[in-house]
Amino acid sequence: MAKAAGVSTWLVYADGIREHIDTARHRQAHHGAAPAPTPSAKPTTTSDSLRTDLAIAREQIKTLRAERDKLQQRLRLQLGAEFEAPDRAHLTARVADLEAINRQLVAERDARATEADTAKRRVTELEDELSAARESLRRVI
């Protein structure tokens, strides 16, 4: 009896419960018991309940499809970003190349600056010599 009801055997024999069980048995014996539903028997449903279930199911399907579409779009964007992004090794090699080119250009700039300073000093020396030559030519004339 406890197993059929899905309760503990302790509950069946507890004070206050046992009397109710005995009363129910006695009443069923005199009036006849309603047949207990069998586990294989399907509950009766109405067309309204079926329509309601169908409407709920359709709404859930609509929600799930929208969620699926959103997740697919996010996945497309993420995969596209991964696919288009250069890999880390390539970027590291590119940075190393740019640093080497930068060092070379700085060295060339420094060399050109040194050459320019030398040329400016030479121009100044030559201007001084020219001025001296002109002055001596004027004295001669």
N, CA, C and O atoms as CSV, one atom per row, in Angstrom:
chain,resi,resn,atom,element,x,y,z
A,1,MET,N,N,0.812,-1.178,0.000
A,1,MET,CA,C,0.000,0.000,0.000
A,1,MET,C,C,0.865,1.255,0.000
A,1,MET,O,O,0.600,2.168,-0.782
A,2,ALA,N,N,1.880,1.334,0.840
A,2,ALA,CA,C,2.751,2.507,0.880
A,2,ALA,C,C,3.512,2.642,-0.428
A,2,ALA,O,O,3.718,3.746,-0.931
A,3,LYS,N,N,3.927,1.507,-0.968
A,3,LYS,CA,C,4.668,1.536,-2.239
A,3,LYS,C,C,3.785,2.029,-3.370
A,3,LYS,O,O,4.247,2.807,-4.204
A,4,ALA,N,N,2.535,1.604,-3.428
A,4,ALA,CA,C,1.602,2.036,-4.467
A,4,ALA,C,C,1.325,3.528,-4.368
A,4,ALA,O,O,1.135,4.194,-5.386
A,5,ALA,N,N,1.300,4.061,-3.143
A,5,ALA,CA,C,1.038,5.482,-2.946
A,5,ALA,C,C,2.302,6.311,-3.133
A,5,ALA,O,O,2.238,7.533,-3.268
A,6,GLY,N,N,3.439,5.648,-3.140
A,6,GLY,CA,C,4.698,6.370,-3.315
A,6,GLY,C,C,5.129,7.087,-2.051
A,6,GLY,O,O,5.754,8.145,-2.122
A,7,VAL,N,N,4.802,6.523,-0.887
A,7,VAL,CA,C,5.177,7.142,0.387
A,7,VAL,C,C,5.939,6.131,1.227
A,7,VAL,O,O,6.019,4.950,0.890
A,8,SER,N,N,6.491,6.616,2.316
A,8,SER,CA,C,7.240,5.758,3.224
A,8,SER,C,C,6.276,4.876,4.014
A,8,SER,O,O,5.145,5.273,4.293
A,9,THR,N,N,6.732,3.678,4.370
A,9,THR,CA,C,5.886,2.798,5.185
A,9,THR,C,C,5.670,3.409,6.560
A,9,THR,O,O,4.649,3.141,7.192
A,10,TRP,N,N,6.575,4.197,7.025
A,10,TRP,CA,C,6.412,4.890,8.301
A,10,TRP,C,C,5.159,5.755,8.290
A,10,TRP,O,O,4.422,5.807,9.274
A,11,LEU,N,N,4.922,6.434,7.168
A,11,LEU,CA,C,3.774,7.319,7.063
A,11,LEU,C,C,2.458,6.536,7.146
A,11,LEU,O,O,1.485,7.022,7.721
A,12,VAL,N,N,2.428,5.342,6.581
A,12,VAL,CA,C,1.199,4.533,6.577
A,12,VAL,C,C,0.820,4.112,7.997
A,12,VAL,O,O,-0.362,4.021,8.327
A,13,TYR,N,N,1.823,3.858,8.829
A,13,TYR,CA,C,1.553,3.374,10.185
A,13,TYR,C,C,1.586,4.483,11.226
A,13,TYR,O,O,1.446,4.202,12.416
A,14,ALA,N,N,1.767,5.732,10.817
A,14,ALA,CA,C,1.820,6.842,11.776
A,14,ALA,C,C,0.448,7.090,12.367
A,14,ALA,O,O,-0.573,6.905,11.704
A,15,ASP,N,N,0.434,7.523,13.654
A,15,ASP,CA,C,-0.826,7.833,14.334
A,15,ASP,C,C,-1.522,8.973,13.618
A,15,ASP,O,O,-0.870,9.941,13.227
A,16,GLY,N,N,-2.815,8.882,13.441
A,16,GLY,CA,C,-3.592,9.904,12.773
A,16,GLY,C,C,-3.749,9.610,11.297
A,16,GLY,O,O,-4.765,9.975,10.706
A,17,ILE,N,N,-2.791,8.973,10.695
A,17,ILE,CA,C,-2.844,8.635,9.276
A,17,ILE,C,C,-3.508,7.270,9.100
A,17,ILE,O,O,-4.309,7.064,8.188
A,18,ARG,N,N,-3.158,6.352,9.988
A,18,ARG,CA,C,-3.665,4.980,9.890
A,18,ARG,C,C,-5.196,4.966,9.933
A,18,ARG,O,O,-5.823,4.203,9.198
A,19,GLU,N,N,-5.796,5.787,10.772
A,19,GLU,CA,C,-7.241,5.814,10.891
A,19,GLU,C,C,-7.889,6.288,9.584
A,19,GLU,O,O,-8.911,5.750,9.159
A,20,HIS,N,N,-7.295,7.279,8.967
A,20,HIS,CA,C,-7.825,7.793,7.693
A,20,HIS,C,C,-7.734,6.742,6.598
A,20,HIS,O,O,-8.632,6.616,5.766
A,21,ILE,N,N,-6.648,5.994,6.606
A,21,ILE,CA,C,-6.483,4.934,5.604
A,21,ILE,C,C,-7.540,3.854,5.808
A,21,ILE,O,O,-8.163,3.387,4.854
A,22,ASP,N,N,-7.729,3.467,7.060
A,22,ASP,CA,C,-8.754,2.446,7.345
A,22,ASP,C,C,-10.144,2.935,6.959
A,22,ASP,O,O,-10.932,2.166,6.408
A,23,THR,N,N,-10.464,4.199,7.236
A,23,THR,CA,C,-11.759,4.768,6.874
A,23,THR,C,C,-11.945,4.759,5.364
A,23,THR,O,O,-13.024,4.417,4.879
A,24,ALA,N,N,-10.907,5.130,4.609
A,24,ALA,CA,C,-10.985,5.143,3.154
A,24,ALA,C,C,-11.189,3.739,2.616
A,24,ALA,O,O,-11.952,3.550,1.669
A,25,ARG,N,N,-10.526,2.750,3.198
A,25,ARG,CA,C,-10.702,1.360,2.760
A,25,ARG,C,C,-12.145,0.900,2.996
A,25,ARG,O,O,-12.759,0.255,2.146
A,26,HIS,N,N,-12.651,1.243,4.150
A,26,HIS,CA,C,-14.005,0.832,4.499
A,26,HIS,C,C,-15.016,1.466,3.541
A,26,HIS,O,O,-15.947,0.803,3.083
A,27,ARG,N,N,-14.828,2.740,3.247
A,27,ARG,CA,C,-15.730,3.450,2.349
A,27,ARG,C,C,-15.653,2.857,0.939
A,27,ARG,O,O,-16.678,2.705,0.275
A,28,GLN,N,N,-14.472,2.529,0.493
A,28,GLN,CA,C,-14.317,1.947,-0.849
A,28,GLN,C,C,-14.940,0.560,-0.926
A,28,GLN,O,O,-15.487,0.166,-1.957
A,29,ALA,N,N,-14.850,-0.162,0.157
A,29,ALA,CA,C,-15.422,-1.511,0.163
A,29,ALA,C,C,-16.943,-1.455,0.028
A,29,ALA,O,O,-17.529,-2.324,-0.617
A,30,HIS,N,N,-17.592,-0.457,0.621
A,30,HIS,CA,C,-19.051,-0.352,0.555
A,30,HIS,C,C,-19.538,0.301,-0.731
A,30,HIS,O,O,-20.567,-0.110,-1.267
A,31,HIS,N,N,-18.829,1.306,-1.245
A,31,HIS,CA,C,-19.288,2.045,-2.427
A,31,HIS,C,C,-18.599,1.612,-3.710
A,31,HIS,O,O,-19.030,1.996,-4.797
A,32,GLY,N,N,-17.608,0.874,-3.614
A,32,GLY,CA,C,-16.863,0.480,-4.809
A,32,GLY,C,C,-15.805,1.537,-5.120
A,32,GLY,O,O,-16.063,2.738,-5.046
A,33,ALA,N,N,-14.663,1.082,-5.452
A,33,ALA,CA,C,-13.545,2.001,-5.705
A,33,ALA,C,C,-13.529,2.384,-7.170
A,33,ALA,O,O,-13.857,1.588,-8.050
A,34,ALA,N,N,-13.146,3.605,-7.400
A,34,ALA,CA,C,-12.957,4.042,-8.796
A,34,ALA,C,C,-11.726,3.339,-9.326
A,34,ALA,O,O,-10.739,3.194,-8.605
A,35,PRO,N,N,-11.766,2.903,-10.566
A,35,PRO,CA,C,-10.593,2.198,-11.078
A,35,PRO,C,C,-9.376,3.121,-11.096
A,35,PRO,O,O,-9.435,4.260,-11.558
A,36,ALA,N,N,-8.302,2.600,-10.588
A,36,ALA,CA,C,-7.056,3.376,-10.558
A,36,ALA,C,C,-6.508,3.469,-11.976
A,36,ALA,O,O,-6.545,2.490,-12.722
A,37,PRO,N,N,-6.003,4.635,-12.352
A,37,PRO,CA,C,-5.462,4.756,-13.702
A,37,PRO,C,C,-4.221,3.896,-13.847
A,37,PRO,O,O,-3.364,3.855,-12.964
A,38,THR,N,N,-4.143,3.227,-14.953
A,38,THR,CA,C,-2.974,2.393,-15.205
A,38,THR,C,C,-1.866,3.268,-15.759
A,38,THR,O,O,-2.136,4.284,-16.399
A,39,PRO,N,N,-0.631,2.884,-15.520
A,39,PRO,CA,C,0.469,3.709,-16.007
A,39,PRO,C,C,0.479,3.851,-17.523
A,39,PRO,O,O,0.954,4.861,-18.042
A,40,SER,N,N,-0.034,2.860,-18.240
A,40,SER,CA,C,-0.011,2.942,-19.699
A,40,SER,C,C,-1.173,3.757,-20.247
A,40,SER,O,O,-1.159,4.148,-21.414
A,41,ALA,N,N,-2.189,4.020,-19.408
A,41,ALA,CA,C,-3.346,4.774,-19.893
A,41,ALA,C,C,-2.972,6.238,-20.055
A,41,ALA,O,O,-2.288,6.806,-19.204
A,42,LYS,N,N,-3.421,6.850,-21.147
A,42,LYS,CA,C,-3.117,8.251,-21.410
A,42,LYS,C,C,-4.164,9.124,-20.743
A,42,LYS,O,O,-5.348,8.791,-20.753
A,43,PRO,N,N,-3.740,10.236,-20.165
A,43,PRO,CA,C,-4.738,11.126,-19.563
A,43,PRO,C,C,-5.595,11.740,-20.668
A,43,PRO,O,O,-5.145,11.946,-21.795
A,44,THR,N,N,-6.826,12.019,-20.309
A,44,THR,CA,C,-7.725,12.611,-21.296
A,44,THR,C,C,-7.354,14.081,-21.468
A,44,THR,O,O,-7.068,14.789,-20.502
A,45,THR,N,N,-7.366,14.509,-22.704
A,45,THR,CA,C,-7.025,15.899,-23.005
A,45,THR,C,C,-8.148,16.498,-23.835
A,45,THR,O,O,-8.858,15.809,-24.567
A,46,THR,N,N,-8.276,17.790,-23.691
A,46,THR,CA,C,-9.291,18.475,-24.476
A,46,THR,C,C,-8.611,19.166,-25.650
A,46,THR,O,O,-7.394,19.347,-25.666
A,47,SER,N,N,-9.408,19.542,-26.614
A,47,SER,CA,C,-8.827,20.217,-27.773
A,47,SER,C,C,-8.265,21.576,-27.378
A,47,SER,O,O,-7.289,22.039,-27.969
A,48,ASP,N,N,-8.882,22.228,-26.369
A,48,ASP,CA,C,-8.355,23.522,-25.912
A,48,ASP,C,C,-6.977,23.363,-25.277
A,48,ASP,O,O,-6.082,24.181,-25.493
A,49,SER,N,N,-6.820,22.298,-24.489
A,49,SER,CA,C,-5.510,22.095,-23.861
A,49,SER,C,C,-4.457,21.757,-24.917
A,49,SER,O,O,-3.303,22.172,-24.814
A,50,LEU,N,N,-4.873,21.000,-25.931
A,50,LEU,CA,C,-3.940,20.687,-27.015
A,50,LEU,C,C,-3.552,21.948,-27.787
A,50,LEU,O,O,-2.388,22.119,-28.149
A,51,ARG,N,N,-4.517,22.828,-28.037
A,51,ARG,CA,C,-4.212,24.093,-28.725
A,51,ARG,C,C,-3.262,24.947,-27.891
A,51,ARG,O,O,-2.334,25.562,-28.416
A,52,THR,N,N,-3.509,24.975,-26.595
A,52,THR,CA,C,-2.642,25.747,-25.705
A,52,THR,C,C,-1.227,25.182,-25.721
A,52,THR,O,O,-0.250,25.925,-25.822
A,53,ASP,N,N,-1.128,23.853,-25.618
A,53,ASP,CA,C,0.188,23.207,-25.674
A,53,ASP,C,C,0.885,23.504,-26.998
A,53,ASP,O,O,2.088,23.763,-27.026
A,54,LEU,N,N,0.133,23.466,-28.087
A,54,LEU,CA,C,0.697,23.738,-29.402
A,54,LEU,C,C,1.184,25.181,-29.492
A,54,LEU,O,O,2.259,25.443,-30.030
A,55,ALA,N,N,0.394,26.115,-28.967
A,55,ALA,CA,C,0.792,27.524,-28.989
A,55,ALA,C,C,2.055,27.743,-28.168
A,55,ALA,O,O,2.948,28.484,-28.577
A,56,ILE,N,N,2.126,27.098,-27.009
A,56,ILE,CA,C,3.323,27.212,-26.160
A,56,ILE,C,C,4.531,26.621,-26.877
A,56,ILE,O,O,5.616,27.204,-26.865
A,57,ALA,N,N,4.339,25.467,-27.499
A,57,ALA,CA,C,5.437,24.818,-28.218
A,57,ALA,C,C,5.906,25.680,-29.385
A,57,ALA,O,O,7.107,25.803,-29.625
A,58,ARG,N,N,4.965,26.274,-30.106
A,58,ARG,CA,C,5.349,27.150,-31.230
A,58,ARG,C,C,6.140,28.356,-30.733
A,58,ARG,O,O,7.122,28.756,-31.358
A,59,GLU,N,N,5.721,28.927,-29.626
A,59,GLU,CA,C,6.429,30.084,-29.060
A,59,GLU,C,C,7.840,29.687,-28.629
A,59,GLU,O,O,8.794,30.434,-28.848
A,60,GLN,N,N,7.968,28.513,-28.017
A,60,GLN,CA,C,9.291,28.030,-27.616
A,60,GLN,C,C,10.168,27.795,-28.842
A,60,GLN,O,O,11.355,28.124,-28.834
A,61,ILE,N,N,9.592,27.234,-29.879
A,61,ILE,CA,C,10.344,26.997,-31.112
A,61,ILE,C,C,10.810,28.315,-31.696
A,61,ILE,O,O,11.957,28.435,-32.128
A,62,LYS,N,N,9.926,29.310,-31.711
A,62,LYS,CA,C,10.286,30.626,-32.246
A,62,LYS,C,C,11.439,31.233,-31.438
A,62,LYS,O,O,12.384,31.778,-32.007
A,63,THR,N,N,11.352,31.133,-30.119
A,63,THR,CA,C,12.397,31.672,-29.242
A,63,THR,C,C,13.716,30.938,-29.473
A,63,THR,O,O,14.774,31.561,-29.563
A,64,LEU,N,N,13.645,29.617,-29.568
A,64,LEU,CA,C,14.856,28.830,-29.776
A,64,LEU,C,C,15.494,29.118,-31.133
A,64,LEU,O,O,16.719,29.168,-31.248
A,65,ARG,N,N,14.670,29.305,-32.150
A,65,ARG,CA,C,15.209,29.635,-33.472
A,65,ARG,C,C,15.899,31.001,-33.457
A,65,ARG,O,O,16.964,31.171,-34.051
A,66,ALA,N,N,15.289,31.967,-32.777
A,66,ALA,CA,C,15.914,33.299,-32.683
A,66,ALA,C,C,17.243,33.214,-31.936
A,66,ALA,O,O,18.224,33.843,-32.333
A,67,GLU,N,N,17.273,32.445,-30.871
A,67,GLU,CA,C,18.514,32.271,-30.109
A,67,GLU,C,C,19.570,31.566,-30.960
A,67,GLU,O,O,20.743,31.939,-30.937
A,68,ARG,N,N,19.146,30.547,-31.709
A,68,ARG,CA,C,20.075,29.834,-32.586
A,68,ARG,C,C,20.648,30.772,-33.641
A,68,ARG,O,O,21.851,30.746,-33.903
A,69,ASP,N,N,19.802,31.601,-34.248
A,69,ASP,CA,C,20.268,32.537,-35.269
A,69,ASP,C,C,21.264,33.535,-34.683
A,69,ASP,O,O,22.270,33.865,-35.312
A,70,LYS,N,N,20.974,34.011,-33.475
A,70,LYS,CA,C,21.874,34.960,-32.824
A,70,LYS,C,C,23.236,34.315,-32.549
A,70,LYS,O,O,24.280,34.927,-32.773
A,71,LEU,N,N,23.208,33.073,-32.061
A,71,LEU,CA,C,24.456,32.362,-31.779
A,71,LEU,C,C,25.234,32.066,-33.059
A,71,LEU,O,O,26.463,32.148,-33.069
A,72,GLN,N,N,24.532,31.724,-34.136
A,72,GLN,CA,C,25.209,31.492,-35.410
A,72,GLN,C,C,25.888,32.758,-35.904
A,72,GLN,O,O,27.013,32.705,-36.402
A,73,GLN,N,N,25.220,33.892,-35.772
A,73,GLN,CA,C,25.799,35.165,-36.208
A,73,GLN,C,C,27.045,35.493,-35.391
A,73,GLN,O,O,28.061,35.915,-35.943
A,74,ARG,N,N,26.964,35.297,-34.065
A,74,ARG,CA,C,28.137,35.548,-33.217
A,74,ARG,C,C,29.292,34.628,-33.611
A,74,ARG,O,O,30.446,35.055,-33.651
A,75,LEU,N,N,28.980,33.378,-33.897
A,75,LEU,CA,C,30.009,32.427,-34.293
A,75,LEU,C,C,30.633,32.833,-35.620
A,75,LEU,O,O,31.850,32.753,-35.783
A,76,ARG,N,N,29.800,33.274,-36.578
A,76,ARG,CA,C,30.328,33.743,-37.866
A,76,ARG,C,C,31.287,34.901,-37.675
A,76,ARG,O,O,32.367,34.926,-38.265
A,77,LEU,N,N,30.890,35.862,-36.848
A,77,LEU,CA,C,31.745,37.028,-36.608
A,77,LEU,C,C,33.057,36.636,-35.937
A,77,LEU,O,O,34.125,37.125,-36.308
A,78,GLN,N,N,32.968,35.763,-34.960
A,78,GLN,CA,C,34.180,35.345,-34.250
A,78,GLN,C,C,35.112,34.560,-35.168
A,78,GLN,O,O,36.321,34.791,-35.169
A,79,LEU,N,N,34.560,33.638,-35.944
A,79,LEU,CA,C,35.390,32.861,-36.858
A,79,LEU,C,C,35.991,33.755,-37.936
A,79,LEU,O,O,37.144,33.572,-38.326
A,80,GLY,N,N,35.208,34.727,-38.420
A,80,GLY,CA,C,35.730,35.659,-39.414
A,80,GLY,C,C,36.877,36.474,-38.855
A,80,GLY,O,O,37.878,36.696,-39.535
A,81,ALA,N,N,36.733,36.924,-37.609
A,81,ALA,CA,C,37.804,37.705,-36.984
A,81,ALA,C,C,39.051,36.857,-36.807
A,81,ALA,O,O,40.163,37.338,-37.024
A,82,GLU,N,N,38.881,35.600,-36.415
A,82,GLU,CA,C,40.036,34.715,-36.257
A,82,GLU,C,C,40.677,34.415,-37.610
A,82,GLU,O,O,41.900,34.328,-37.721
A,83,PHE,N,N,39.853,34.260,-38.620
A,83,PHE,CA,C,40.364,33.901,-39.938
A,83,PHE,C,C,41.119,35.058,-40.583
A,83,PHE,O,O,42.155,34.857,-41.216
A,84,GLU,N,N,40.588,36.284,-40.417
A,84,GLU,CA,C,41.202,37.441,-41.043
A,84,GLU,C,C,42.377,37.991,-40.254
A,84,GLU,O,O,43.232,38.669,-40.825
A,85,ALA,N,N,42.441,37.724,-38.985
A,85,ALA,CA,C,43.512,38.268,-38.153
A,85,ALA,C,C,44.819,37.518,-38.439
A,85,ALA,O,O,44.836,36.289,-38.512
A,86,PRO,N,N,45.919,38.277,-38.601
A,86,PRO,CA,C,47.199,37.598,-38.813
A,86,PRO,C,C,47.620,36.887,-37.531
A,86,PRO,O,O,47.239,37.274,-36.426
A,87,ASP,N,N,48.406,35.852,-37.710
A,87,ASP,CA,C,48.824,35.117,-36.524
A,87,ASP,C,C,49.922,35.870,-35.770
A,87,ASP,O,O,50.581,36.752,-36.321
A,88,ARG,N,N,50.098,35.512,-34.532
A,88,ARG,CA,C,51.015,36.205,-33.636
A,88,ARG,C,C,52.465,36.102,-34.127
A,88,ARG,O,O,53.212,37.074,-34.021
A,89,ALA,N,N,52.868,34.972,-34.649
A,89,ALA,CA,C,54.242,34.805,-35.126
A,89,ALA,C,C,54.527,35.753,-36.291
A,89,ALA,O,O,55.601,36.348,-36.370
A,90,HIS,N,N,53.562,35.884,-37.187
A,90,HIS,CA,C,53.727,36.793,-38.326
A,90,HIS,C,C,53.871,38.232,-37.840
A,90,HIS,O,O,54.727,38.974,-38.322
A,91,LEU,N,N,53.032,38.621,-36.886
A,91,LEU,CA,C,53.113,39.981,-36.356
A,91,LEU,C,C,54.438,40.225,-35.641
A,91,LEU,O,O,55.020,41.301,-35.773
A,92,THR,N,N,54.916,39.246,-34.892
A,92,THR,CA,C,56.193,39.387,-34.189
A,92,THR,C,C,57.334,39.544,-35.184
A,92,THR,O,O,58.219,40.376,-34.987
A,93,ALA,N,N,57.319,38.757,-36.244
A,93,ALA,CA,C,58.365,38.871,-37.274
A,93,ALA,C,C,58.291,40.234,-37.962
A,93,ALA,O,O,59.322,40.845,-38.243
A,94,ARG,N,N,57.082,40.706,-38.230
A,94,ARG,CA,C,56.906,42.012,-38.883
A,94,ARG,C,C,57.431,43.143,-37.999
A,94,ARG,O,O,58.078,44.066,-38.492
A,95,VAL,N,N,57.156,43.074,-36.703
A,95,VAL,CA,C,57.655,44.088,-35.765
A,95,VAL,C,C,59.177,44.063,-35.724
A,95,VAL,O,O,59.812,45.118,-35.714
A,96,ALA,N,N,59.771,42.871,-35.700
A,96,ALA,CA,C,61.232,42.765,-35.693
A,96,ALA,C,C,61.816,43.373,-36.966
A,96,ALA,O,O,62.829,44.070,-36.907
A,97,ASP,N,N,61.190,43.120,-38.117
A,97,ASP,CA,C,61.656,43.709,-39.379
A,97,ASP,C,C,61.571,45.232,-39.334
A,97,ASP,O,O,62.503,45.922,-39.747
A,98,LEU,N,N,60.474,45.744,-38.840
A,98,LEU,CA,C,60.296,47.200,-38.762
A,98,LEU,C,C,61.308,47.836,-37.808
A,98,LEU,O,O,61.811,48.929,-38.070
A,99,GLU,N,N,61.601,47.160,-36.715
A,99,GLU,CA,C,62.606,47.686,-35.791
A,99,GLU,C,C,63.986,47.727,-36.445
A,99,GLU,O,O,64.734,48.686,-36.255
A,100,ALA,N,N,64.325,46.692,-37.214
A,100,ALA,CA,C,65.623,46.661,-37.910
A,100,ALA,C,C,65.701,47.785,-38.944
A,100,ALA,O,O,66.721,48.465,-39.054
A,101,ILE,N,N,64.628,47.975,-39.693
A,101,ILE,CA,C,64.590,49.060,-40.686
A,101,ILE,C,C,64.712,50.408,-39.985
A,101,ILE,O,O,65.397,51.303,-40.479
A,102,ASN,N,N,64.058,50.559,-38.846
A,102,ASN,CA,C,64.120,51.813,-38.094
A,102,ASN,C,C,65.547,52.085,-37.621
A,102,ASN,O,O,66.027,53.214,-37.728
A,103,ARG,N,N,66.229,51.063,-37.099
A,103,ARG,CA,C,67.628,51.245,-36.664
A,103,ARG,C,C,68.506,51.653,-37.838
A,103,ARG,O,O,69.372,52.516,-37.697
A,104,GLN,N,N,68.286,51.040,-38.990
A,104,GLN,CA,C,69.073,51.370,-40.184
A,104,GLN,C,C,68.827,52.820,-40.608
A,104,GLN,O,O,69.767,53.545,-40.932
A,105,LEU,N,N,67.575,53.232,-40.605
A,105,LEU,CA,C,67.249,54.605,-40.993
A,105,LEU,C,C,67.809,55.625,-40.003
A,105,LEU,O,O,68.260,56.696,-40.408
A,106,VAL,N,N,67.785,55.304,-38.720
A,106,VAL,CA,C,68.368,56.205,-37.713
A,106,VAL,C,C,69.870,56.330,-37.935
A,106,VAL,O,O,70.422,57.425,-37.837
A,107,ALA,N,N,70.536,55.211,-38.233
A,107,ALA,CA,C,71.986,55.246,-38.488
A,107,ALA,C,C,72.285,56.089,-39.729
A,107,ALA,O,O,73.222,56.888,-39.731
A,108,GLU,N,N,71.487,55.907,-40.780
A,108,GLU,CA,C,71.691,56.703,-41.996
A,108,GLU,C,C,71.437,58.194,-41.727
A,108,GLU,O,O,72.165,59.049,-42.229
A,109,ARG,N,N,70.423,58.493,-40.950
A,109,ARG,CA,C,70.142,59.890,-40.608
A,109,ARG,C,C,71.305,60.507,-39.843
A,109,ARG,O,O,71.713,61.635,-40.118
A,110,ASP,N,N,71.835,59.756,-38.880
A,110,ASP,CA,C,72.971,60.267,-38.100
A,110,ASP,C,C,74.188,60.487,-38.996
A,110,ASP,O,O,74.917,61.467,-38.841
A,111,ALA,N,N,74.402,59.554,-39.944
A,111,ALA,CA,C,75.536,59.705,-40.869
A,111,ALA,C,C,75.328,60.934,-41.750
A,111,ALA,O,O,76.271,61.690,-41.981
A,112,ARG,N,N,74.130,61.141,-42.235
A,112,ARG,CA,C,73.835,62.310,-43.080
A,112,ARG,C,C,73.980,63.611,-42.270
A,112,ARG,O,O,74.438,64.626,-42.795
A,113,ALA,N,N,73.592,63.569,-41.010
A,113,ALA,CA,C,73.739,64.749,-40.157
A,113,ALA,C,C,75.215,65.074,-39.961
A,113,ALA,O,O,75.607,66.241,-39.991
A,114,THR,N,N,76.025,64.053,-39.763
A,114,THR,CA,C,77.464,64.259,-39.615
A,114,THR,C,C,78.051,64.822,-40.906
A,114,THR,O,O,78.862,65.748,-40.879
A,115,GLU,N,N,77.629,64.247,-42.046
A,115,GLU,CA,C,78.106,64.751,-43.349
A,115,GLU,C,C,77.671,66.206,-43.547
A,115,GLU,O,O,78.439,67.021,-44.058
A,116,ALA,N,N,76.448,66.528,-43.144
A,116,ALA,CA,C,75.955,67.902,-43.301
A,116,ALA,C,C,76.763,68.860,-42.436
A,116,ALA,O,O,77.101,69.957,-42.880
A,117,ASP,N,N,77.077,68.457,-41.206
A,117,ASP,CA,C,77.893,69.308,-40.341
A,117,ASP,C,C,79.285,69.513,-40.936
A,117,ASP,O,O,79.822,70.620,-40.902
A,118,THR,N,N,79.860,68.455,-41.474
A,118,THR,CA,C,81.187,68.551,-42.105
A,118,THR,C,C,81.118,69.479,-43.315
A,118,THR,O,O,81.995,70.318,-43.523
A,119,ALA,N,N,80.061,69.312,-44.106
A,119,ALA,CA,C,79.906,70.151,-45.300
A,119,ALA,C,C,79.708,71.615,-44.898
A,119,ALA,O,O,80.248,72.503,-45.558
A,120,LYS,N,N,78.955,71.887,-43.839
A,120,LYS,CA,C,78.754,73.264,-43.381
A,120,LYS,C,C,80.077,73.877,-42.930
A,120,LYS,O,O,80.371,75.030,-43.242
A,121,ARG,N,N,80.871,73.102,-42.196
A,121,ARG,CA,C,82.182,73.616,-41.779
A,121,ARG,C,C,83.073,73.883,-42.981
A,121,ARG,O,O,83.790,74.883,-43.025
A,122,ARG,N,N,83.025,72.991,-43.944
A,122,ARG,CA,C,83.846,73.169,-45.163
A,122,ARG,C,C,83.391,74.403,-45.932
A,122,ARG,O,O,84.208,75.170,-46.442
A,123,VAL,N,N,82.015,74.589,-46.009
A,123,VAL,CA,C,81.481,75.771,-46.692
A,123,VAL,C,C,81.948,77.028,-45.970
A,123,VAL,O,O,82.335,78.004,-46.613
A,124,THR,N,N,81.916,77.012,-44.657
A,124,THR,CA,C,82.368,78.168,-43.887
A,124,THR,C,C,83.847,78.438,-44.139
A,124,THR,O,O,84.246,79.590,-44.308
A,125,GLU,N,N,84.661,77.386,-44.166
A,125,GLU,CA,C,86.094,77.543,-44.436
A,125,GLU,C,C,86.318,78.120,-45.833
A,125,GLU,O,O,87.127,79.028,-46.022
A,126,LEU,N,N,85.585,77.575,-46.806
A,126,LEU,CA,C,85.748,78.047,-48.182
A,126,LEU,C,C,85.289,79.499,-48.324
A,126,LEU,O,O,85.913,80.276,-49.048
A,127,GLU,N,N,84.196,79.873,-47.636
A,127,GLU,CA,C,83.747,81.261,-47.679
A,127,GLU,C,C,84.809,82.190,-47.080
A,127,GLU,O,O,85.065,83.284,-47.584
A,128,ASP,N,N,85.421,81.710,-45.981
A,128,ASP,CA,C,86.482,82.512,-45.361
A,128,ASP,C,C,87.679,82.654,-46.321
A,128,ASP,O,O,88.247,83.738,-46.453
A,129,GLU,N,N,88.050,81.560,-46.981
A,129,GLU,CA,C,89.164,81.612,-47.933
A,129,GLU,C,C,88.828,82.529,-49.108
A,129,GLU,O,O,89.680,83.284,-49.578
A,130,LEU,N,N,87.567,82.456,-49.584
A,130,LEU,CA,C,87.140,83.307,-50.683
A,130,LEU,C,C,87.194,84.779,-50.277
A,130,LEU,O,O,87.661,85.634,-51.029
A,131,SER,N,N,86.714,85.043,-49.091
A,131,SER,CA,C,86.759,86.422,-48.602
A,131,SER,C,C,88.203,86.902,-48.502
A,131,SER,O,O,88.521,88.034,-48.865
A,132,ALA,N,N,89.068,86.028,-48.006
A,132,ALA,CA,C,90.492,86.398,-47.887
A,132,ALA,C,C,91.107,86.602,-49.260
A,132,ALA,O,O,91.908,87.519,-49.442
A,133,ALA,N,N,90.751,85.766,-50.232
A,133,ALA,CA,C,91.288,85.886,-51.582
A,133,ALA,C,C,90.795,87.187,-52.212
A,133,ALA,O,O,91.572,87.880,-52.868
A,134,ARG,N,N,89.542,87.525,-52.030
A,134,ARG,CA,C,89.003,88.776,-52.555
A,134,ARG,C,C,89.729,89.984,-51.926
A,134,ARG,O,O,90.091,90.945,-52.605
A,135,GLU,N,N,89.920,89.890,-50.615
A,135,GLU,CA,C,90.579,90.985,-49.938
A,135,GLU,C,C,92.001,91.160,-50.456
A,135,GLU,O,O,92.458,92.278,-50.691
A,136,SER,N,N,92.696,90.032,-50.631
A,136,SER,CA,C,94.063,90.160,-51.133
A,136,SER,C,C,94.096,90.644,-52.561
A,136,SER,O,O,95.020,91.360,-52.946
A,137,LEU,N,N,93.086,90.263,-53.376
A,137,LEU,CA,C,92.987,90.724,-54.749
A,137,LEU,C,C,92.726,92.217,-54.767
A,137,LEU,O,O,93.295,92.917,-55.605
A,138,ARG,N,N,91.906,92.726,-53.894
A,138,ARG,CA,C,91.670,94.163,-53.828
A,138,ARG,C,C,92.943,94.923,-53.453
A,138,ARG,O,O,93.197,96.013,-53.964
A,139,ARG,N,N,93.713,94.354,-52.585
A,139,ARG,CA,C,94.937,95.018,-52.207
A,139,ARG,C,C,95.928,95.055,-53.385
A,139,ARG,O,O,96.665,96.020,-53.587
A,140,VAL,N,N,95.904,93.991,-54.120
A,140,VAL,CA,C,96.806,93.921,-55.260
A,140,VAL,C,C,96.360,94.926,-56.300
A,140,VAL,O,O,97.215,95.551,-56.927
A,141,ILE,N,N,95.115,95.111,-56.512
A,141,ILE,CA,C,94.613,96.001,-57.557
A,141,ILE,C,C,94.785,97.374,-57.019
A,141,ILE,O,O,94.444,98.348,-57.690
